[in-house]
Structure formats: structure tokens, C-alpha cells
């Protein structure tokens, strides 16, 4: 697989006499890809029906003539003002009943049929016009679904669509909804919440106290399905006119729709990575750690998403937007340490990225992102990242292609579980994403490469360790596939704690085949009430009290069981810190005959089929394993 570089460009932002110069400079820098068009609807159609594609024709031709390949974005993330005037009820509505007003982006509700028709119209015109254009080598649908909390909408359109979704799910005779089936599934006998008609069902917001969790879970599933169907509408249109691959650019830390489901309709998964912004804005960590890495990156957050989107893309994935300098949107926005843009780029390639595209070509002098750095400054002079991008381009010219291979370790990720934990966290700030991420961080700290797999995976052939933390509803098919595996399996916490309708199952959890164990009660802990483990590490936030005759693999300081073991199965009944997870995985990997090493601070590694990468996230050189890994640098070693 050839590794390539690209950038994000907005020709509509700049004088047309600058386009050829920009294209020439991009090609000379060693870039291959240029993404354009994803925010250009008002320039393509300034008023309803007034179509102006000629400027885009010229931009694509100039870029293509310079030897660049275009990723053409559909402009549906930014409907123009006239669209809102035409469809005033198309705006998404927040949980407090307030519409998300015009004046920014992503101001639409996925359920609004009028807006969907408008999107189908503009996408059809783009696909007809550019589907066979030799310079349009890939497509991007919309932009960053779910960013700015825009997946879930409480609009009238969403309410009507939700009722139809429920009728379809709880079908009775004659393909009409069975309201009694819904009442039973949701447990509506509690608090007299029974319905006699689907038309009585409202959205689960503005209730006196918390709404029924089963109601909320179905609404979250519906909201996810609306994103998937909105995306599929565009994909189906593009495919009817173009053979070029289609991608979407997901956003890090956004879990409120099922990226695996959406990815099933795409050719490439891409994501937008802003390491320093995420460290300040999204990573759950200490202030001391943020200070230590404020100009670099959390050592594992980017890698986690690289592996996640490699799974979403079924092996094909890109970075569509790579931070090249300070961003504008985090609580604090430091500049990257020299060398970090190069490190981030190579880290993505080590995890299998086909392309890394820097956002953006030139820093904007206007509007919301004028404080967001680009490869060029607003005056067109090179910014700090220019030379680092050029260095990577030179290195790629002499580099062998990346040959990926299956890891020994699989980590199951489930979006439905994320929604379930969010609905009923049981402890303030406790999230499924962070539980899974801490397990991933521990595996990385042990020098391991990890494959993230969806909960729909049914074939675990080749994996010697499988981690399944926190899949609150464990589907029977997944349970059977895991039971059939000879790998060492680590479950928990909260595995199988609810059925598909958010009820506590009987027999009580975890009810894992081959492990006789019962969770007798659960409790959540204050942040200052972590409980030490015998031998090191702590449990925090949440724990389960376990009754079992299985061997005890881990105990707290009082001797109370925390983790159980029977044959190739381990069940963890608590949320652990990274030190606790490391102890679990060291034991598991030893049993599976997988070599581990505890990496020093700042160092991470990734192994492909042909080489091993070492990454140093510190500002000083680190000597480890017989080699010197340069500060903010990358060391590549060919495998024998």
C-alpha cells in the first residue's frame, strides 16, 4: 500500500488568480490529495435554483492539471441561509427544546425529509457533473457527522420519524406496530408509563426526572440509524455516477452514532485528528499529564482512533484532517513541539493509513477558524508545519510500502454499549469509551499492537487474547463466537449487565458460558475513594461484588475478589486504573505466550508485517531496548 499526503483547500476563499500558484506549491511540496467543496453550498447555489458550478469546474481542472487528485466533498454540512428560510423547521433541536440556529455549521436535523430531498438534489448534480471527471479520485460525504452534539435532535421531524421507527421495530400483525410489545419491552408498567398508541410516544427529553432508560436507548439507536440512512442516501447517488471510492471524515471522541454501521456503506473510513486540541478538550487525564504533553499529544488517544477507524474502514482508512499547528477551539491551544507533525504523520502510517491530509493549506484570515493554523500563514508564507510535511514527503519517496498484519490481540468496541453506559453511568463522569481506552492504553504500555473489532465480529481466528470490557448487552451470537474461541478472553466490567431492552437479565449477570459467577450487587465510588489492589493498581468509580467458585485472579486490599478466572476466561468486576489493567494483561499475555515489555514514559511502538516503529512523545532523547529514540521523533526498524 502506497502512503500519500494531502491537504484541505477552499478555493472559494481565495482569489482565482491564486489557485494555480497554490496548486503548483502543493505538488512541489509532495502532496497527492486535495479535499475541496465540503462547505461550498452557498457558492454553488447562492439562491434556490441559481446554480454556479463553473468556478468549481475551473478549480478541479487547475488542481488536476498540476498533478493533484481531488477528494470532492458533498456540501450538506453547511446548508445556506436561503435553505433555512425555505425549511425553517429543518433545524436540529437540543434537549431543552431550543433550535440550533443558523450562523455556524451542522444546523440541520437528520430526520427532516425536506432537507434530505434538498441534499439528494445537490449531491445528484455534483455526481452527474463530476462522477466521471478524471481528477475527482475520491468523494467525502458531508463533514464530521455528530460534531458539536448534532446527532441527537428533539425536533418535530425527529419525533415523527421516531414513532415510525418504533412501529417498524415492534411490529405486530399486518406489519403495524404492536404497542403492547413496546410496553413490555420498555417495562412501562413501572410508574404507569404504558401507551395505548405509538402516536402518544414523545421524545425522551423535558421529563420531570430521568426518562425510562429503555425509551432513551431506543431513541439513541433510532438517532444513529438516521445518520446511517442520511449518509446512505448520498452514497447511493454517488455510486450511480462514479466509480471513485467514497469516504466520510469521522471526529475523534464522537460515539453517538454507530460508525461501523455507517462504514458498511463506504469504501474508506477517515477521521480528523487534532492531538493537542483533544488532549485539552476530550482526553480524561490529570492536569499534570496535560502539562507534560501539552505540546505533543496523549500517547495513546490518536493511536486508539487510528485502530478504531482501521476497523470501521475494514482495513482502508485515512486521516482527512491532521492538525499542523495551534487550533482555535480547545480550552487552551499551544503550538506543537517541533517534530510532532512529522511524528503524528508517521504514527498514522504505522497504523495503516493510506493518506494523511493536513488541515488546512492556508490559514483563514476570517470567520470562526482564523486562529487555526495551516501549512501556510494567511500571507501565504510557509508556517512551521510546511517543512515537516516536506520532510515526510521526502521520506515517503524512499520508504517501502506498509504491510499490515493481524495482531495477536483483539479489543471489542461497541457503540450500543457506549449509549447504555451514558444512559446509566452509575457514577459521575464514568463512560464506556474511557473504560475501553484505559484497557487499550495498558496494552500499548506493554508494547503491544492491537486490533479493534466491532461487536458484530463472529470470527476471532488468529487472536490469542480478546478483551471485551463493558459490552453491557452481550448479543447471543457474539457470546457464542467468544465461547468457541481458544483465545484468552477478558470480560468486564458490566458485561451482559442488561438485555437488549435494558432490563437486568435472569440469571443474573454476567452469565458467561464456562464461568459460574454472579454479580450480587454493584456500587459506584467517589473520585477520592479508589480502593488499592493487592500487588499494585487501584479500582475506582465502579465495582461489582462477585459470588463464584472460580479462581480469584485479582483481589483488593481487603482480600475481596475483583477478577475471576476459569480456564481461558477472566472476568473483571471493576473499573481499574492503567496499572491494574497492566497486571491483568501481563498475566493474560504470559498465558497466551505473548511477549510484553513495560515501555518507559513517552515511548510507544507499533509493529507491522515488515517493520517496527518507535515513537518518542517527549522533548528529550530516550535510550531504550538498545536504541536511541530521538526527541519528538520516530525510529523505524525493519523486521528480520
Secondary structure, 3 states (H helix, E strand, C coil): CCCEEEEECCHHHCCHHHHHHHHHHHHHHCCCEEEECCCCHHHHECCCCCECCHHHHHHHHHHHHCCCEEEEECCCCCCCHHHHHHCHHHCCECCCCCECCCCCCCCCCCCCHHHHHHHHHHHHHHHHHHCCCCCEEEEECCCCCCCCCCCCCCCHHHHHHHHHHHHHHCECHHHCECHHHHHHHHCCCHHHCCCCCHHHCCCCCCCCCCCCHHHHHHHHHHHHHHHHHHHHHHHHHHHCCCCCEEEEEEECCCCCCCHHHHHCCCCEEEEEECHHHHHHHCCCCCHHHHHHCCCCCCCCHHHHHHHHHHHHCCCCEEEEEEECCCCCCCCCCCCCCCCHHHHHHHHHHHCCCCEEEEECCECCCCCCCCCCCCCECCCCCECHHHHHHHHHHHHHHHCCCCCCCCCCEEEEECHHHHHHHHHCCCCCCCCHHHHHHHHHHHHHHCCCCCEEEECCCCCCCCCCEEEECCCCCCCHHHHHHHHHCCCEEEEECCCCCCCCCCCCCCCCCECCCCCCEEEEEEEECCCCCCEEECCCCEEEEEEEEEEECCEEEEEECCCCEEEEEECCEEEECEEECHHHHHHHHHHHHHHCCCCCCCCCCCEEEEECCCEEEEEECCCCCEEECCEEECCCCEEEEECC
